Amino acid sequence: GLRDTNLEGEHCGCRELRKAIQRVNPRAHVFGHIHEGHGISRFGDTKLFNASICTRQYQPINHPLVFDFIEGKVHEGTRAD
């Protein structure tokens, strides 16, 4: 349920990984295996970055995601180039 919905509307993520994110509570979690979930969201205090550049057909159409750790906080944005 964390940026892991495929084209068919199914959640394809790992429940154990979700539990680990809850337990560890990192500032950021970067991943990209589920291509259709590209983007940025939040889960509690954790910012989630599905950084997949390609579609399921490996077409590189998603913009790169950019984030910086500044003064202990995560700041995000996207790049169009």
PLY file of the C-alpha trace (Angstrom):
ply
format ascii 1.0
element vertex 81
property float x
property float y
property float z
element edge 80
property int vertex1
property int vertex2
end_header
0.00 0.00 0.00
2.98 2.37 -0.25
3.36 3.61 -3.85
3.12 -0.01 -5.02
-0.09 -0.13 -7.09
0.32 -1.72 -10.53
-1.69 -1.00 -13.70
-4.30 -3.55 -12.66
-4.87 -1.72 -9.36
-3.20 -4.41 -7.24
-0.82 -3.60 -4.38
2.43 -5.45 -5.11
4.57 -4.35 -2.19
6.06 -6.39 0.61
4.17 -6.44 3.93
7.36 -7.24 5.83
9.11 -4.22 4.33
6.16 -2.01 5.36
6.46 -3.34 8.93
10.20 -2.61 8.89
9.57 0.98 7.73
7.09 1.42 10.59
9.53 -0.05 13.11
12.66 1.81 11.96
10.85 5.04 10.98
13.57 6.31 8.60
13.48 9.87 7.29
13.41 8.58 3.72
12.81 5.31 1.90
13.87 5.12 -1.77
12.71 2.29 -4.02
11.43 1.66 -7.55
10.56 -1.95 -8.30
6.84 -1.23 -8.93
7.25 1.10 -11.90
3.66 2.40 -11.87
3.99 3.81 -8.34
6.46 6.55 -9.34
6.31 9.64 -7.16
6.65 10.97 -3.63
4.38 10.48 -0.64
4.54 10.16 3.12
4.04 7.26 5.54
4.07 8.61 9.08
7.30 10.56 9.42
8.91 8.77 6.45
9.02 10.33 2.99
8.61 7.66 0.33
10.35 8.02 -3.03
9.37 5.56 -5.75
12.16 6.63 -8.08
11.42 4.32 -11.01
12.30 6.15 -14.22
10.83 3.56 -16.59
7.35 2.21 -17.21
6.62 -1.51 -16.99
7.62 -1.68 -20.68
10.98 -0.03 -19.81
10.14 3.28 -21.48
12.04 6.03 -19.62
9.19 8.55 -19.24
9.11 9.35 -15.49
10.99 12.39 -14.26
13.94 11.79 -11.92
13.20 12.45 -8.27
15.62 14.61 -6.35
15.95 14.95 -2.61
18.42 16.51 -0.23
19.07 16.05 3.46
19.35 19.57 4.83
19.66 20.18 8.56
18.33 16.70 9.30
15.22 17.08 7.12
14.36 15.65 3.72
13.53 18.16 0.99
12.19 16.81 -2.27
11.60 17.93 -5.81
11.59 16.69 -9.37
13.83 17.41 -12.30
12.53 17.78 -15.82
15.93 17.33 -17.48
0 1
1 2
2 3
3 4
4 5
5 6
6 7
7 8
8 9
9 10
10 11
11 12
12 13
13 14
14 15
15 16
16 17
17 18
18 19
19 20
20 21
21 22
22 23
23 24
24 25
25 26
26 27
27 28
28 29
29 30
30 31
31 32
32 33
33 34
34 35
35 36
36 37
37 38
38 39
39 40
40 41
41 42
42 43
43 44
44 45
45 46
46 47
47 48
48 49
49 50
50 51
51 52
52 53
53 54
54 55
55 56
56 57
57 58
58 59
59 60
60 61
61 62
62 63
63 64
64 65
65 66
66 67
67 68
68 69
69 70
70 71
71 72
72 73
73 74
74 75
75 76
76 77
77 78
78 79
79 80
